[in-house]
Amino acid sequence: LRQLGMVDNSGGEISSDRAFTLTTSALTNQGGRLRSGGVLTLRIAQALDNSLEGVLSGTGGLDIRALALDNRSGSIGSKGAVDIDVSRLENDDGDLLSEGRLKLTAERANSVRGRIAARGDLHASVTAFNQAGGELSSEGALMLEADSLDNRSGGLVSADGNLTVSARRIDNRAGEIASPGQVTLDVAEQLDNRGGKAIGDSGLRLVAPRVLNQDGGVLASRDGLRLNGAELFNGNGGLLSSQQSIDVILDGVLGNQAGSLSSQGRLSVKSGRLDNQGGAVSSAGTLSLSSQGALNNQGGRVVTDAGAVLRSASLDNSQGGIVSAKGAAEIRTGSLNNSQKGGIGSGAGLALVADLVDNSQNGRITAKGAIDANLKGLDQQGSGRLVSDTAIALDLRGGELVNRAQGLIATPGALL
């Protein structure tokens, strides 16, 4: 069927057991049926309207080209491959399904509560993609290229194979991006994952200048999580989690107030500034924190079952902050505030290099192994404790030691 004017098949049926091609200026198939036992090829110069329970079906495959495709509450499907190239796709509450591979190209796609799914690989290239509450899924690999992706409010992007999303901005608030394979998110500007989930069992790789993961957001992987960017805001119940390793590299701030970074393997963070007030950073393997600026751990927890290395311009571990390692610990910083029940402890040796150290008001610096402290001054007034089960080497570099009002420096071994 070629060179037709407008075709109106509303409530009607056009079918063939064989492949056929329909070429027309416009096609209306509201509540209609357009079926092919082979490959169904549609070439529509203007609008293709398959809304209101319309059905487009090609057993052998579907090949659709149109200026605009309206599939709201409609159904488009094939047991073979599906290839759709349109300027605008409206798929709210609609189904676009392939039992083979699926390729979608569009400048703008709206699929609110809609479903776009393939049993084979799925490749979507959409400039502006809104699928709030919708589903984009593949039983194979999935690749999505977009300028903006709106996956809010229960939206799901998933694949059984590897999953890759490249976009300028991703809004995944209360949405989910997940795969048992590897998930790669390459974001040019911002990932908003507040209250959302991004999970890659075989690895999560995230590149984004700005990541918002507050309010219970989850970034997780079984086999390793790596994040490169400028800013990560993970407060108010945000979680970064891995059973293998976590690597975070940021040019700017890591805000983890009342948030959590948790690794069952090693954990490494490099940032311009680290704020862990009331937050938790923990690992079963080695833990490394490096901040070019301040490291604020007021009331926070930095804990590892192995060794720990902390480097920062300054460290505030006051107000019940805890830095604890079952293995050896090394801390290099500028000013160190460990007052008001701050606790620094090691199950092995502790190497501490700092400028002025405020360990007053029940501060605790302890180690089962030797403590090697190279400081410019130490204030322990008000029950501060510097205690080792092995030995203490304390070099104040000509600075002042204040140990009055029940301050304590103690070791059963050598005190140098």
C-alpha positions, 0 to 999 in steps of 0.5 A: 500500500503506497502513495496513499493520502491520509488513512483512517483505520479507527476501529478497523483492521488491516492485516496480511499473513505476509510482510507489507509496507504502508506509505501514507501522509498520515495514519489514524489507527485509534482502536484499530488493528494493523497486523502483518505476519511478516515485517510491517513497514510504515512510512508516515510523512506526518502523524501516526496515531495509534492511541486508544488501544490501537494495535500495530503488530508485525510478527517478523519485525516492525520498521516505523518512520514518522514525524510523530507517533502517538501510542498513548494507551496503544500497543506496538509489538513484534516477535522480531526486531523493532526499529522506530525513528520519529521526531516525537513519541507519545507513549503514556500508558502505552506498550512498545514491545519487542521479543527481539532487539529494539531501537528507538530514535526520537527527539522527544519521547514521553512515556509516563507510566508507559512500557518500552521493553525488549527481550534482546538488546535495546538502544534508545537515542532520545534528546528529551526522554520523560518516563516518570513512572514508566519502564525502559527495560531489556533482557539483554544489554541496554544503551540510552543516549539522551540530553535529559532523562526524567525517570522520577516517581517509580520510573524504571530503567533496567537490563539483564545485561550491561546498562549504559546511560549517557545524558546531560542530566538525569532526574531519578528521584524515587526512580530506579536504574538497575542491572545484575550486570555493570551499570555505567552512568555518564552524566555531563551535568547532574544526577539527581538520585534523591530517594532513588536507586542506581544499582549495578551488581557487577559494577557501578561506574558513575561520572557526573560533576554533581550528584544529589543522593540525599533523602535515602538515595542509594548508589550500590554495587556488589562488585565495586563502585567508582564515582568521579565528579566534582560534588557529591551530596549524600546526606540525610540517609543517602547511601553508597554501598559495595561488597567489594570496593568504593572509590570516590574521586571529587574535585569539590565537596563530599557532603555526607551529613547523616549519610553513609559510605559502606564497603565490605572491601576497601574504601577510598575517598579523595575530595576537595572537602569532606563533611561527615557530620553525623555521618558514617564512613566504614569498610571491612578492608583498608580505608583511605580518606584524603581531603585537600581542605577540611575534614569535618567528622563532628559526631561522625564515624570513620571506622574500618576492620583493617588499616586507615589513612587520613590526610586533610588540611584540618580534622574536626573529630569533636563532639563524639566523633570516632576515627577507629581502625582495627589495623594500623592508622595514619593521620596527617592533618593541620589542626586537629580538634578531638575535644568533647569526647572525640575518639581516635583509636587503633587496634595496632599502631598509630602515626599522628602528624598534626599542628595544634591538637585539642584533645581536651574535655574527655578526648581520647587518642588510644592504640594497642600498638605504639603511638608516634605523635609529631605535633606542634602542641597538645591540649589535654586539659579536662580528662584528655587521654593519650594512651598506648598499650605499647609505647609513646613517642611524642614530639611537640616540636617546641610547642606547648603541652597542657595536661592539667585537670586530669589529663593523662599520658600513659603507656606501660612501655617507653615514653619518649 
